[in-house]
Amino acid sequence: MKKFAVILAGCGVYDGAEIHEATLSMWAIMKQGATYEVFAPGKPQMHVVNHLTGEEMPESRNVLVESARIARGKIYPLSTYDPSGFDALLLPGGFGVAKNLCNFALKGAEMSVDPEVEKALRSTAAAGKPIGALCISPVLLSKVFGDVRITVGQDPSSVEAVEKMGSRHVRTTHGDVVMDERHKLFTTPCYMLDANIVQIGEGAENIVKAILDSLH
Amino acid sequence: MKKFAVILAGCGVYDGAEIHEATLSMWAIMKQGATYEVFAPGKPQMHVVNHLTGEEMPESRNVLVESARIARGKIYPLSTYDPSGFDALLLPGGFGVAKNLCNFALKGAEMSVDPEVEKALRSTAAAGKPIGALCISPVLLSKVFGDVRITVGQDPSSVEAVEKMGSRHVRTTHGDVVMDERHKLFTTPCYMLDANIVQIGEGAENIVKAILDSLH
């Protein structure tokens, strides 16, 4: 049975992992006969956003502790991730990716990547294993691997940023999966487009299928 | 297009709405050609649980504000719910149901129901519209409507509690949906069983399908 590692960035679209993308990624993995374990970095979120008002809240939450809500408690610190135990790595999106796994939300193309996240990405690639990234997560691949073929959908400023980081952007719509064969990278836009939850499910199913197909 | 109202109880299995059940309910509604709006009561959660350790955290969170994470900000106070705008009402599970929508987690069969939740249930039933409840949510139907035919899966103490509240319990397994024709109630066990996320998706699809079929 093929096994995915899934990296979460908190719990909630505006300051953490996008919940529909995370849930439907785990669902898509298991639906296609594979299994998964969930990881997140054990560090404070960049901030906490009230998802009703969009305003910042004067409190502090931990990325690992909040990600555990999506994982129902079954989650591990990203520092313990070892690609030898997995067949593939998958990163759902959400602003938490751009705020907690890197600082793309603040710095754009000048961003830096969380050291644990960078190590996870580099060690997975070095082991010759595929990496999938949904929504805004492909910016991580762009920063770490540079000249890669990816998609972040159609948003002009995000497209400009990944091109500035040396990547070749492919414009996509709902459910499309872009593959970089050389680096074994798979990307799909999900909520980088104005999508509904069924389209998110299709994106998750398609990227997981493409990754599983590449393993045969 | 048929329209569901979905009531959430926070964001996270141990103190709020169960995230997989909530997400896959919304997905199942839209997948079957219907649409939804999301509601939650604007009040403090009973408590906040660290989902990594299972321990209570010394902070306060609001049910509506946290539910907004699952709804991506598109959510309304339960006080504004009016069944005339909807074809059916759906309640995903999670301990938040037993802690924030009622106090079943503390009181068992002696529980009381949040007044806004009770009003939503009674007004929907009075309008002759169906109500679906996943996981532990059927205890609400048991308390409010009494002599109803429902399932909470197989857990002995939960079964005993709903029987004590005057309901007829049907023992079920993954994906089963129990219908009470007289009250137009639909229930399915989901994570009241030791289920995986694909089985949660099947439970959500089946209960939404049964409700939609009943509308034809």
Boltz contact constraints between the chains, C-beta under 6 A:
constraints:
  - contact:
      token1: [A, 12]
      token2: [B, 69]
      max_distance: 6.0
  - contact:
      token1: [A, 13]
      token2: [B, 72]
      max_distance: 6.0
  - contact:
      token1: [A, 19]
      token2: [B, 19]
      max_distance: 6.0
  - contact:
      token1: [A, 19]
      token2: [B, 70]
      max_distance: 6.0
  - contact:
      token1: [A, 20]
      token2: [B, 23]
      max_distance: 6.0
  - contact:
      token1: [A, 23]
      token2: [B, 20]
      max_distance: 6.0
  - contact:
      token1: [A, 23]
      token2: [B, 23]
      max_distance: 6.0
  - contact:
      token1: [A, 26]
      token2: [B, 197]
      max_distance: 6.0
  - contact:
      token1: [A, 27]
      token2: [B, 197]
      max_distance: 6.0
  - contact:
      token1: [A, 27]
      token2: [B, 201]
      max_distance: 6.0
  - contact:
      token1: [A, 30]
      token2: [B, 196]
      max_distance: 6.0
  - contact:
      token1: [A, 30]
      token2: [B, 197]
      max_distance: 6.0
  - contact:
      token1: [A, 30]
      token2: [B, 198]
      max_distance: 6.0
  - contact:
      token1: [A, 31]
      token2: [B, 198]
      max_distance: 6.0
  - contact:
      token1: [A, 50]
      token2: [B, 65]
      max_distance: 6.0
  - contact:
      token1: [A, 51]
      token2: [B, 68]
      max_distance: 6.0
  - contact:
      token1: [A, 51]
      token2: [B, 69]
      max_distance: 6.0
  - contact:
      token1: [A, 51]
      token2: [B, 73]
      max_distance: 6.0
  - contact:
      token1: [A, 52]
      token2: [B, 65]
      max_distance: 6.0
  - contact:
      token1: [A, 52]
      token2: [B, 68]
      max_distance: 6.0
  - contact:
      token1: [A, 65]
      token2: [B, 50]
      max_distance: 6.0
  - contact:
      token1: [A, 65]
      token2: [B, 52]
      max_distance: 6.0
  - contact:
      token1: [A, 68]
      token2: [B, 51]
      max_distance: 6.0
  - contact:
      token1: [A, 68]
      token2: [B, 52]
      max_distance: 6.0
  - contact:
      token1: [A, 69]
      token2: [B, 12]
      max_distance: 6.0
  - contact:
      token1: [A, 69]
      token2: [B, 51]
      max_distance: 6.0
  - contact:
      token1: [A, 70]
      token2: [B, 19]
      max_distance: 6.0
  - contact:
      token1: [A, 72]
      token2: [B, 13]
      max_distance: 6.0
  - contact:
      token1: [A, 73]
      token2: [B, 51]
      max_distance: 6.0
  - contact:
      token1: [A, 196]
      token2: [B, 30]
      max_distance: 6.0
  - contact:
      token1: [A, 197]
      token2: [B, 26]
      max_distance: 6.0
  - contact:
      token1: [A, 197]
      token2: [B, 27]
      max_distance: 6.0
  - contact:
      token1: [A, 197]
      token2: [B, 30]
      max_distance: 6.0
  - contact:
      token1: [A, 198]
      token2: [B, 30]
      max_distance: 6.0
  - contact:
      token1: [A, 198]
      token2: [B, 31]
      max_distance: 6.0
  - contact:
      token1: [A, 201]
      token2: [B, 27]
      max_distance: 6.0
